């Protein structure tokens, strides 16, 4: 679940913006109409266009099935090493509270 959410959030930033800049036609007549190699302009265009289904073109074929196994395996390894366990003692505790006495209010 966390790997899928990370990929959904990162795809417009990482891939779609790069595709807009690198593969858009370079217009000689109106150079202000293209992005001129500027990734910030491309993402502002993507943000303001209002149709986010354009931001996810080729998501499953080009990005998800290549990056998901890496992220999922790294989360499994981190869980097996104990990174996600024993960071909270009780419901009211937080990160860094290693004893029940620290959690008392």
C-alpha positions, 0 to 999 in steps of 0.5 A: 500500500505504501509503495503504491501510494509513493508511486502514485504521488511521484509519477507526475513529478518524476516522469510526466514533467520530464516527458513534457519537457524532453518530448514537446516540440521545439517551436521556432515561431513562438518559443514562449509556447514551449517549456524551453527546457524548464521543468518548473514551467512544465509542472506548473502547466500540468498543475493548472491544466485541470485534467490530472488523467493526462498526468498518468499516461503510461503509468502502469506500463512505464513506471509502476511495474518497474519501480514497485518491486524495488520499493516493496522489497525494500519495505519488506527488508526494513520490516524484517530488520525491525525498523517499523516495530517497537517504536511505540509502547502504547497508544498515547506514546510517540517516537522516542518513548521507549518505556511505559513511564515516559508515556504517562501524562 
